[in-house]
Amino acid sequence: MLIDPRTAEKATVESVTRLEWWNSKLLTFTTTRPANYSFAAGQYARIGLQDAHGIIWRAYSMTSAPSQDFLEFYGILVPDGLFTTQLKELEPGGELLIEKQSYGFMTPDRFPDGDELWMLATGTGIGPFLSMLRDTYVWQKFRRLILVHCVRQENEFSYQDELENLRRHPPAPGGAQLHVVRSATREAQTANGPLHLNGRITTLLENGELEKAAGLTLSVESSRVMMCGNPDMIEDMRKLLHQRGMRPVRRTLPGQFVTENYW
């Protein structure tokens, strides 16, 4: 890939090493990792793909752990999307651009206290939480980890086998315990499908089903909350958490939740 000097100053050309399709729209892709590339679990990269008109840039959270020697991303194909139209044509060996700087502030170290970390995700918003769960830091910082993943249909529950393995075999022995709660909004439980609730995360919190499934209560004293995904979910959850006396984390003021839109 030929790039101009200005682009070369801020980005490197990397190779796609693997693609895995979960269904016709969801895919995981891995790339080589730029030399000296540094990031914290929960951060995102800016990825560039070149078309006939120039370079198209998009933000993707790393799903790989900071300690791994490759980068992994999880995404969804957007119908007629400029970036994903190029992305779906990629094959192993294909090239893309990755900016040398990582971005984002939704990282576990934002919380100075708390016993349990609730990770609330819709769709591909699960991405940064996968990176966290692949990193021993979050397992050692908290006593309990609760991952809540809400999708539309059952075939959008990706990474199930890995999450179950992490639940059974935590990467930090003696550290946190993981509980995974899944919910589908447009598909009822089927006999052969994964166990899940039905409804939006906000609805499940309001009717008590979310806390019942997790076996825990969201509280100011113990619970720390991360939210990533649909902006509507995040805005509605912010209101519900405020009603419970929780407040967002600020640079100079500790709080109980942080958010990142992933839409």
C-alpha positions as CSV (number, residue, x, y, z in Angstrom):
1,M,0.0,0.0,0.0
2,L,1.4,3.4,-1.0
3,I,0.7,6.2,1.4
4,D,1.7,9.8,1.5
5,P,4.3,11.1,4.0
6,R,1.8,12.8,6.2
7,T,-0.2,9.6,6.6
8,A,3.1,7.7,7.2
9,E,3.8,10.0,10.1
10,K,0.7,9.0,12.0
11,A,0.0,5.4,10.8
12,T,1.6,2.2,9.8
13,V,0.7,-0.3,7.1
14,E,-0.3,-3.6,8.7
15,S,-1.4,-7.0,7.3
16,V,-4.6,-8.9,8.0
17,T,-3.7,-12.3,9.4
18,R,-7.1,-13.9,10.1
19,L,-10.8,-13.4,9.5
20,E,-13.6,-15.3,11.3
21,W,-17.3,-14.8,10.3
22,W,-19.8,-15.4,13.1
23,N,-22.7,-14.9,10.8
24,S,-23.3,-13.0,7.5
25,K,-22.7,-9.6,9.3
26,L,-20.4,-10.1,12.2
27,L,-16.7,-10.8,11.9
28,T,-13.5,-10.9,13.9
29,F,-10.3,-9.9,12.2
30,T,-6.7,-9.9,13.4
31,T,-3.8,-7.9,12.1
32,T,-0.1,-7.6,12.7
33,R,0.7,-5.2,15.6
34,P,2.6,-2.1,14.8
35,A,6.1,-1.8,16.4
36,N,6.0,-0.3,19.9
37,Y,2.2,0.0,19.7
38,S,0.8,0.4,23.3
39,F,-2.7,0.3,24.6
40,A,-4.7,-0.5,27.7
41,A,-7.6,-2.9,27.7
42,G,-10.7,-1.0,26.8
43,Q,-9.1,1.4,24.4
44,Y,-9.6,1.6,20.6
45,A,-7.6,2.1,17.4
46,R,-8.2,4.1,14.3
47,I,-8.1,1.9,11.3
48,G,-7.8,3.1,7.7
49,L,-8.8,1.4,4.4
50,Q,-8.1,2.9,1.0
51,D,-10.6,3.2,-1.7
52,A,-10.6,5.0,-5.1
53,H,-11.2,8.4,-3.4
54,G,-8.7,8.2,-0.5
55,I,-8.4,6.7,3.0
56,I,-11.5,5.9,5.1
57,W,-10.9,5.9,8.9
58,R,-13.0,4.2,11.5
59,A,-12.6,3.5,15.2
60,Y,-12.5,-0.1,16.4
61,S,-11.9,-1.3,20.0
62,M,-9.2,-3.8,20.5
63,T,-10.6,-7.2,21.6
64,S,-7.1,-8.6,22.0
65,A,-5.2,-8.3,25.3
66,P,-2.4,-5.7,25.6
67,S,0.1,-8.5,26.1
68,Q,-0.7,-10.3,22.8
69,D,1.6,-9.8,19.8
70,F,-1.3,-9.1,17.4
71,L,-4.3,-6.9,17.3
72,E,-7.9,-8.3,17.1
73,F,-11.1,-6.4,16.3
74,Y,-14.8,-7.3,16.3
75,G,-17.1,-5.5,13.9
76,I,-20.4,-5.6,12.0
77,L,-21.0,-4.9,8.3
78,V,-23.0,-1.8,7.7
79,P,-25.2,-2.0,4.6
80,D,-23.5,0.2,1.9
81,G,-21.0,1.5,4.5
82,L,-18.0,3.1,2.9
83,F,-15.6,1.4,5.4
84,T,-17.2,-2.0,5.7
85,T,-17.7,-2.3,2.0
86,Q,-13.9,-2.4,1.8
87,L,-13.6,-4.5,4.9
88,K,-15.7,-7.4,3.7
89,E,-13.4,-7.8,0.7
90,L,-10.3,-8.2,2.8
91,E,-8.5,-11.6,2.9
92,P,-5.5,-12.8,4.9
93,G,-2.5,-10.9,3.6
94,G,-4.6,-7.8,2.8
95,E,-3.3,-4.5,4.0
96,L,-4.8,-1.7,6.1
97,L,-3.6,1.3,8.1
98,I,-3.5,1.6,11.9
99,E,-2.7,4.9,13.6
100,K,0.3,4.7,15.9
101,Q,-1.7,6.2,18.8
102,S,-4.4,4.4,20.8
103,Y,-7.5,6.2,22.1
104,G,-10.2,6.0,24.8
105,F,-10.7,6.4,28.5
106,M,-13.0,3.5,29.3
107,T,-10.4,1.5,31.2
108,P,-10.8,-0.3,34.5
109,D,-8.2,1.9,36.2
110,R,-10.7,4.7,36.1
111,F,-12.2,3.2,39.3
112,P,-10.2,3.6,42.5
113,D,-12.5,1.3,44.4
114,G,-15.4,-1.2,44.1
115,D,-15.8,-4.9,44.5
116,E,-17.6,-5.8,41.3
117,L,-17.4,-4.6,37.7
118,W,-20.5,-4.6,35.6
119,M,-19.8,-4.6,31.9
120,L,-22.9,-3.7,29.9
121,A,-22.7,-4.1,26.1
122,T,-25.0,-4.1,23.2
123,G,-24.0,-5.7,19.9
124,T,-20.3,-5.2,19.0
125,G,-20.0,-3.0,22.1
126,I,-18.8,-6.2,23.8
127,G,-15.4,-5.6,22.1
128,P,-13.5,-3.6,24.7
129,F,-14.8,-6.0,27.5
130,L,-13.3,-9.0,25.7
131,S,-9.9,-7.2,25.8
132,M,-10.4,-6.6,29.5
133,L,-11.3,-10.2,30.2
134,R,-8.2,-11.4,28.4
135,D,-6.1,-9.2,30.6
136,T,-5.3,-10.4,34.1
137,Y,-5.5,-6.9,35.5
138,V,-9.2,-6.7,35.7
139,W,-9.4,-10.2,37.4
140,Q,-7.1,-9.0,40.1
141,K,-8.7,-5.6,40.7
142,F,-12.3,-6.8,41.3
143,R,-13.9,-9.7,43.2
144,R,-16.7,-10.2,40.8
145,L,-17.1,-9.5,37.0
146,I,-20.5,-9.4,35.4
147,L,-20.7,-9.2,31.6
148,V,-24.1,-8.4,30.2
149,H,-24.4,-8.8,26.4
150,C,-27.6,-7.7,24.7
151,V,-28.3,-8.4,21.0
152,R,-31.2,-8.7,18.7
153,Q,-31.0,-12.4,17.8
154,E,-29.3,-15.5,19.2
155,N,-26.9,-15.9,16.4
156,E,-25.3,-12.6,17.4
157,F,-23.9,-14.1,20.7
158,S,-20.3,-14.3,19.6
159,Y,-17.3,-15.6,21.7
160,Q,-19.6,-17.9,23.8
161,D,-17.1,-20.8,24.0
162,E,-14.2,-18.5,25.1
163,L,-16.4,-16.7,27.7
164,E,-17.5,-20.0,29.2
165,N,-13.9,-21.1,29.4
166,L,-12.9,-17.9,31.1
167,R,-15.8,-18.4,33.6
168,R,-14.7,-21.9,34.4
169,H,-10.9,-21.2,34.3
170,P,-10.1,-17.6,35.3
171,P,-6.8,-16.4,34.0
172,A,-5.8,-15.1,37.5
173,P,-6.3,-18.0,40.0
174,G,-7.8,-16.7,43.3
175,G,-9.0,-13.6,41.6
176,A,-12.4,-12.5,40.4
177,Q,-15.3,-14.7,39.4
178,L,-17.0,-14.1,36.1
179,H,-20.8,-14.2,35.5
180,V,-22.2,-13.8,31.9
181,V,-25.8,-12.6,31.4
182,R,-27.1,-12.6,27.8
183,S,-30.3,-11.1,26.5
184,A,-32.0,-11.1,23.1
185,T,-34.5,-8.4,22.3
186,R,-36.1,-9.9,19.2
187,E,-35.9,-13.6,19.7
188,A,-37.3,-15.8,22.5
189,Q,-35.4,-18.6,24.1
190,T,-35.1,-21.6,21.9
191,A,-34.6,-25.2,23.0
192,N,-31.2,-25.6,21.3
193,G,-30.0,-22.0,21.6
194,P,-27.9,-20.4,24.4
195,L,-29.5,-19.5,27.7
196,H,-30.6,-15.9,27.6
197,L,-33.1,-13.4,28.9
198,N,-35.4,-11.4,26.7
199,G,-35.5,-7.6,26.6
200,R,-33.4,-4.5,26.7
201,I,-30.8,-4.1,29.4
202,T,-32.7,-1.1,30.8
203,T,-36.0,-3.0,30.9
204,L,-34.2,-5.9,32.7
205,L,-32.8,-3.6,35.3
206,E,-36.1,-1.9,35.9
207,N,-38.1,-5.2,36.3
208,G,-35.4,-6.9,38.5
209,E,-34.5,-9.7,36.0
210,L,-31.0,-8.4,35.4
211,E,-29.9,-8.4,39.1
212,K,-31.7,-11.7,39.7
213,A,-29.8,-13.4,36.8
214,A,-26.5,-12.0,38.1
215,G,-27.2,-12.8,41.7
216,L,-26.1,-9.3,42.7
217,T,-27.6,-5.9,43.3
218,L,-26.2,-2.8,41.7
219,S,-25.2,-0.5,44.5
220,V,-23.2,2.7,45.0
221,E,-20.9,1.0,47.6
222,S,-19.9,-2.1,45.6
223,S,-20.8,-1.8,42.0
224,R,-18.7,-0.1,39.2
225,V,-20.3,0.0,35.8
226,M,-19.0,0.3,32.3
227,M,-21.4,0.7,29.3
228,C,-20.5,0.4,25.7
229,G,-22.9,0.2,22.7
230,N,-26.1,1.8,21.5
231,P,-26.2,5.5,22.6
232,D,-29.9,5.1,23.5
233,M,-29.1,2.3,25.9
234,I,-26.3,4.3,27.5
235,E,-28.5,7.4,27.9
236,D,-31.3,5.5,29.5
237,M,-28.9,3.6,31.8
238,R,-27.3,6.8,32.9
239,K,-30.8,8.0,34.1
240,L,-31.4,4.7,35.9
241,L,-28.0,4.8,37.6
242,H,-28.5,8.4,38.7
243,Q,-31.8,7.3,40.3
244,R,-29.7,4.9,42.4
245,G,-27.3,7.6,43.5
246,M,-24.5,6.7,41.1
247,R,-22.6,9.3,39.2
248,P,-20.1,9.3,36.2
249,V,-16.4,9.2,36.8
250,R,-14.7,12.6,36.3
251,R,-11.1,13.4,36.1
252,T,-11.0,14.9,39.5
253,L,-14.1,13.3,41.0
254,P,-14.5,9.5,41.6
255,G,-17.7,8.0,40.4
256,Q,-19.5,4.7,39.7
257,F,-19.8,4.5,35.9
258,V,-18.1,5.2,32.6
259,T,-19.5,5.0,29.1
260,E,-18.5,4.8,25.5
261,N,-20.9,5.0,22.5
262,Y,-20.2,2.3,19.9
263,W,-22.5,3.0,17.1
